[in-house]
Structures are given as C-alpha cells and as structure tokens.
Amino acid sequence: MDELDLMDGMDKGGRFVDWVRAVHPVHLRFSGQRTGAHALSAFPKALRIISSRPMRAILALEDGRYFEGDSFGATGFTVGEIVFNTSMTGYQEVVTDPSYRGQIVAMTCPLIGNYGVNPLDQESAQPHVRGFVIEELSPVASSWRSRMGLGDYLKHWKIPGIQGIDTRALTRHLREKGAMKACISTDPSLTVEEVIKRAMEGTGVEGMDFVKEVTTPAAYEWDPADTLSRKWTIVKGDGVVQVGDDGEAYETLPPIRHRVVAFDFGIKYNILRQLRQEGFKVFVVPATATVEDVLALEPDGIFLSNGPGDPAALTYIHGTVKGLMGKKPIFGICLGHQLLSYAFGGKTFKLKFGHHGGNQPVQDLKTGRVAITAQNHGFAVDPDSLPSNVEVTHINLNDQTVEGMRHKELPIFSVQYHPEAAPGPHDADYFFGEFSKMIDACKGH
C-alpha cells in the first residue's frame, strides 16, 4: 500500500480528518501515542493516510504498442477503435455523444473528472464510448452541479477506463500511425501479448453500421412541454426569464415558427435544444424512417443528425435522403452531411486519425471568416466526387478537407462540424438561424 505522511498542521477538532474522509476513500491511522476512536479528535504529531493500490490496467493497440496504468470505472476488457479528443473540458458530453459508439476515447487534457458528472450535461441517455483513457483522474469532483464522480459513473455503465498513462505519447503515436483498434483490459490473467491479440481481433468502424444501435426505436415529439430546451441564465427579471420548478432561471423560448422532422442517427440533446431555441417544433424519427413516413408529418424542413460509424455502410439511408431532395429544405450536420454527399452521388473516405475536439479551424470560402469549431468524425467527403451542382462552402484549415457544402439549385446545405457544440465553442451556432431563413424563403415569407 502507498503511504503519505501529513505532518503538523491539522486544525483543531479533527476537521482535517473529516475533509480527508469526504474527498478520498482511504484508511486512516495515526502515528501518535493514542489510537482508536479517541484519536480522531486528537492532535497527533502526524496523520498517515494509507490507500489501497488501484487495480492495474493495460491499453494495447493492434500494432503492438501498449501502455500500463491504473484502472478506473468498470473492470474487465473492451475493444474498439481508439481516437484522441483535444477538448479541454466537456468530458461528460464526450462520453455520452452517440457518435463515439464503437470507439475508445483518449483525452489529451491531462486532468479529467475535476467537476464530476450531472444529469443536465448529458448529450444522450447513456454513455456510448467503449472505453475511456486519461492521464489523471481527479480524486475530487469540485462543482455544485456534480452528482457523481466520473469513475463511479463509468462503473455504473460498465465502461472500463485507464489512467496514469502518457497520453501525450499515445496521441503522438495515433497521429503518426493513425486511428486503430485497441483493447483495455484489467484481467490479471491476460499477458500483454494476449491483450494485443484481442485488439487485433476486434472490430473497427470501417464498414460498420452503429446507427442501428443508437437511433430511437420510435418517432416522438421533442419537448412538447417546453421544459427541456430552455437556456439556463443567472439573470432574473420580469418577462426576460422564467423560473422553473427547480427554482432556476431560464430564458423564455421563442414561439414556434416552423415544423421540422429530425432524423435520429445518434442525435445529441443540444441539437434538439437549439432547434427549439430557434423556433422549431421538432419531430424525431428513426434512421429507418421512409420518405413517406417523413412527408406524412408535413414538415417545413428536414434535419439530418450526427451519428456513429461508416457513412458508406448506411445504404438504406442514402436512398431515403435522395428521395427527400427537392421535397423540403434540408440541413445536415456531421454524419448527416456525409449522407447528403452519397445522396448527391458522391462518396467519403477515412481520415488518418479524424477530427475530435473543440479547436478545429474552419474557413467560410465565401466570406473568408474563420470559426473555431467542435468536431467528432473519422470520415470526410471526397470533394472530387461531388457533382457540378454542389459547391464546397467551408474547408478545414488544418488539412483542407471539406467542412461544408451547399446545393446550387435546391434548398440543401450541410456542415461537417457541430454548430450546437456543448460546452462550446459557439462560433457556428448561427447555422440554425440560416436553416430557419431557408425555410422562410421556400415559404415565400
């Protein structure tokens, strides 16, 4: 067991001991003369904290590279494609993003878990990552909003994590070699070679349809009571905000102006919130919905959401999207953007290590304006495959890949990144307003 001696300096009444008990699940013993219950309120010369050694874990990559660290979250083993995410905050939004289905995510930010997790920051009903890799898990969740520590949260959902590894070395390796299959294991009976073998035998994301695992089983109306989409604020005043049943203040939602159907390929809650905040009434449909299903809801527009997996594998969706072209205005994000390219007659290709994080620079080719964006995708649209009636509108300044496109004749546009990004950045959230303006134009307003 590891030992840490905390010498003189404990305040009177044992309050320091109470603090230690609250923030760290450790065993306490005193090196002073008195022991037992009476010692907890005494002034010992030294307080010795003895904590149990964490369970060891192995992260093995399919190319033979491996890292040893400490387990957190669930025990056991998991296999998936490993990618790195460069966000400095928003780890709960990352693990609950359905677009990460089938993947192990490594965070480049060195300290994770410092503000815990809470129900309001989830982007879906549950986590979707196969595993979580970090350099250091904060032992303290320091936030008034926290309801649970990250380790306990992942353990509840049976998701293994590993900490204490050099995430800088891992990130550099993935940048040089590319995203690849990996395995996290806490099983002490498995050798490193056996964990590597499991990584090699696992499935990646190419050719995989993970949308069927995350889409809604049935159509539904989003937030009919207008309580889930309100924007929280610290400002309180007549007419500007509403005070909810929880006593918190929220900005008043605008009146409904348009009805839209949103395809759920793995849609994030904040997309639905922002659509409603822009004046949309949203009806969500499964990925398997047909053209007839959609048009029967009489929408003013159609939204194509984000989602996981390989867009080339979703042939049953390609035809549906193509069938809706010209029927209603269409706006696509992330996977929805890629699916539009197939409906146009184009195709996608696999990126070396993808774009995952909140610091991707994107340029609007019409205005020259650059936005810092949040992204999460491993595939990109091939610009050479697009027909002449589709123009590229935005590019990534890091690698020049397609980040946005627009049909020259039909009311259709899309972006590869996330204008709704939670917790941010918010440079691109104006696209929801652009969608509303497009629908207005088609209505003749």
N, C-alpha and C positions, 0 to 999 in steps of 0.2 A: 504493500500500500504506500501511496505517496504521502509525505508529511510536510506541513507548512507551519512553522512556528510564528505565532503572532505575539510579540513581546509586549512590554508595558505600554499602556495607552488605552486599555479598555475603560469605558466610562462607568460610573457608579451604577449599582443596581443590576448589572448584568445585561444592560440594554444592547451592548455589542453582541453578546451571545444570541439574543433574540433576533437581531438583524441577520447574523450568520445563518441561524436556523431557517429564516424566512427565505433567503436568497440562494442557499446552497445545501443540497441534501447530503450532509456529511455527518460523520460520527464525531463527537466531541470528547476530549479527555483533557484533564488539567495536569500540569507538571508540578503544581504546588503541593502543599502538605495535605490539604483537605480534599476529599473526593466525594463522589456521590451527589445526591440532590442538593446538599448544602453548598457545594462548590459552585453551583450555577449563579449564586448571588454573591459570591465572594470576590476578592481581589487576588487572584493567583498571579504569580510572577510571570507566567507565560501561558498562553492558550494554544494548545496544539490541535490542529484540525487534521484529521486523518480521513482521506476519501478513498473509496474503492477504485481500483484501476478500471477504466472503461473497457468494454469488450473490443478486441481488435477487429479490424475490417480490412478487406483487400479490394482495391479497384483495379481491375485488369482490363486492358484493351486488346482487341483482336490481333494487333500487330506484335504482341508480346510485351509491350511496356506495362509496368504495373506500379502501383503506389500502395503503401501501407499506412493505415491511420486508425482512428477510433470510430467505433460505431455509434450512431445516434438514430433516433426514430425506431423503426421496426428492425428485427433481426431476420436472418435468412439470406436469400440471394435474389437478385433481379438482373435482367438483361435487357438492353435497349441501345439505340444509337445515342452516343454521348455528344453533347454540344455545350458550348460555353455561352454564358449570358453576361454582358458587361454592365448591367444596371447597378447603380449604387444603392438603390432602395427598391421596394416593391416585391420582395421575395414571396410574399403570400399570393400576390397577383400572378407571379410566375408559376408557382406550383399548381395553381387552380386554373390556369389557362388551358382549355381543351386542345389547343394547337400543339401542346407538348406531349400528347398521347403517344406512347411508344418510345419516349426518349428519356435519357438520364441527363439532368441539367447540372452543370458546374458553374457556380457563381464566381466571377473574378474579384468582386469586392471581398476583402479579407475577413470582415466580421459580419456575421449573419445571425438574425434572431434577436437583435437587441430591443425590438419593440413588440415582440410576441406576435400573436395572430388574433383576429377578431372576426365575427360573422359578417361585418359590413364590407370588408376589403376583398372578399372572395369574388372571383370572376366566373365561377360556376358553383354547382352544388357540392363539389368534392375536388380533391387534388387529382391531377392526371399524369404527373411525371412518374416514370418508372422508378427513379431513384434521385437522390439529391446529394451533391458534392460541394463541400465548402472547406475553407481553410480553418475557420474557428467559429464554433457555436457559442454565442453569448450565454453565460450562465444566468444572466438576469434579463428578464423581459420588462424594460422600464418604459411603460406607457399607460396612461389612464384608460386607454381603449383596449388594452390587452385582456384577453380572456383565457389564453392558454399559451404555453411555451411552444416554440416550433418543434422541438424534439417530441413532446407529447402529442402534438398534432399529427406529425408523420407516423408516430407509433399507432395512434388510433386508426389511421387509414392504411396501416400495414405497408408503409413505404420505407424501405431502407435508406439510410443516409450514411455518409462517411465524412469525417472531419479530421483535421490535423495533417492534411497532405499539402504539398506545394502546388497550389492551384495556378501559380504563375508558370511553373514548368509544364503542367498539364495543358494550359491554354496555348503555350508556345508550341507544344507537340501537336495539338489539334490544328493549329494554324498552318504548320508545316506539312503535316501528313493528311489533314482533312478529317472531317467527322467520321466516326467509325463505330462499330459495335463494341460494347463494353459490358462488364459484369461487376456488380458489387456483391461481395459475399462476407458473411460473418461466421460461416461454418468453420470451426477449427479443424475439422477432419479433412478439409479440402486443401491440397497443396496449391501453390501459386500456379503451377502448370495446369492443374485441373480447372482453376478459375478462368485462366486464359482460354482453355478449350471450350468452356461454357460460353464465353464471349464470342468465340469464333462460330459456334453452332447456333447462336441466337439470330433473331430477325432484325433487320434494319428498318428503314422506312421506304426504300425504293420498291415500287410495285405494290405497296400496302394501302389498303383502304381502312383507315382508322375512323373515318367519318361515321360509319355504321355503328361504332361503339359509343359515340358521344352525342349523336343527334337525338332530338326529342322523339319519343315514340308516337306522339300525337300532337296535332295542331292545338294552339292555345292563344288567347289574347294576353298580351303583356300588360301588367299593372293596371287593370281596369279601375282600381280604386285610387290611382294616382298617389300612392304612398311609397312606392319603391324607387321612383325616378327623381324625387325631389333632391335638389342640391343643398347640402348642409352649409350653414353660414353661422358666423358668430354675431352678425348684426341682427338686432331685433327692433322692429318698428312697424307701425300700422300700415297695412297694405303692401308692404315690401316682402314680408316673410309670413310664414305660417308656423305656429308652434305645434309640434306633433304630440301624440300621446306620451312619448318618452321625455317630453319637456325640452327637446332640442328644437332649434330654429332652422327652418328650411325656406329657400327661395320659392316663391309661388310659380307653379308651372304655367306655361302659356296655353291658350286654348288650342284645341285640335284643329288643324288646318288640312291635313292630308291623311289618308289611309294607306299604309304600306304593308306588303307581305315580306317578311324576312325569312329567308331560308336559313335553317339552323344546321350548319356544317360543323358546329362546335362554337356557337356564338357566345361572346363574352357579355356578362351582365352590363358592363359600362357602355357597350354599343347600344343596347336596348334603352338604357337610361338616357343616353344622349339623343337618340332618335326622338324619344318622348319630349325631352327638353327643347327640341327644335320644332315641336308642334305636330309630331307624327303620332297617330294611333297605330300601334304595331300588332300585327297578327303573325305569329311564328308558326312555320310549317316544317315538317321533317325533310331531310335530304331526299327522300324518295317521293316527295310530292310531284304530281304531274302538272303539265301545263293547264289542264282542265281544272285541277284542284285549286291552283293559284288564281286563275281568272274567275272562278266561281265566287271568290271572296271580294270581287270588284275593287281591287286596289287602285290607287292613283299612281303607285310606283312599286318597284320590286328591289329588295336589298339582298345581296349575296354576301354571306358572312365569311369570317375566318374559319379555319379548321385544320386538322392534322393530316399527315400522310402525303402520299404522292398524287398530285392532281391528274397525272396521266392514267391512274388506275380507276378514276371515277367516271367511266364511260357512260354510265346510266344518268349522270348529272349533265354531261356535255350536251346530250340531245335535248334535255329539258330546257337548259339555258338558251340554246339555239332556237328552240320553239317559242320562247318568250320574247326574243329580239323583235322589235318593231311593234309589239303589242302594248308595252308600257315602258316608261322610263326606268332605267336600271342603273344601280350603283353597287359596285363590288369592292370589297376590302380583302386583302391578303389572299387566302385560298379562293375567294370569290373572284378576285382579279385574275388569278391564274386560270380558273374555269372559264372565264369570259374569253381568254385567249384561245382556248380549244373551241369554243362556240364560234369564234371568228374564223377558225380554220388554221390557227397557229399551234404552237407547242411550247413546252417548258423544258428546262434542263436542270440537273442537280448542281447546286453550288458546292464549292470545296468544303467550306465549314459553315455556310449560312450566315444570315444576319439575325443576331439575337441580342437585344439590348435597347437601351434608351438614348443612344448617342449617334445615330446614323444620319449623316448629312444628305439631304435630298434637294435637288435643284429643279425649280419650275422652269422649263425651257422657254416658255412664253414671256414670263416676267423677269427671269433671272434671279428671282428670290430664292434664298436657301432656307430650308427649315431643318431643325434638328428633330428627328423622329424616333419613335419606338417601333421596333420591328421584331418579327419572330417567324422566320421562314427559311427553309432549306432548298427551295426551288425558285427559279426565276423564269420569266417569259423570254423566249428567244425572239429578239426584235426582227431578225431576218425572216421569221416565219409568218409575220403578220401581213395581212393583205393591204393593198394600197389605200383602202378606205378607212384604215385605222392608223392613228398617229400616236407616237410616243410623246407624252406630255411632261414626264418627270424622269430623272435619272439619279442613281446613287453616285455621289461624288467620290466614294472610296474605290468602286470597281466599275463604274459606268453601266451597271445593269439597269433594266427597265424598272421604274418605280411607279409609273402611272401611264394610262393610255385613254384615248377617247375615240369614239366612232365619229367619223366626219359627217355622216348622213343621219344617223339615228341617235336618239337621246340616251346614250350609254357612256358611262365613264367609270374608271376604277383606279385604285391606288394599291400598291403592294404593302404599304405600311399601315400603322394604326392611328388614325386621327382621334380615336376615343381614348388614347393611351392613359391607363391608370397605373401608377400615380402620375404619369407625365412622360415626356413633355407635351405641351398643348399647342405647339406651333401650327398644327394641321387640323385643328378641330373645326375649322371653317367649312370643311367639305360637306358636313351635314346641312349647312345652310345652302351650299351650292346645289345639293340634291333637291332641296325644297324649291329653289329658284327654277330648276329644270322642270319640275312638275308644274309649277305655276305657268311657265312658258308653254308647256304642252296643253294646259287647260285654257290658254288664251287670256290669262289674268294680266 
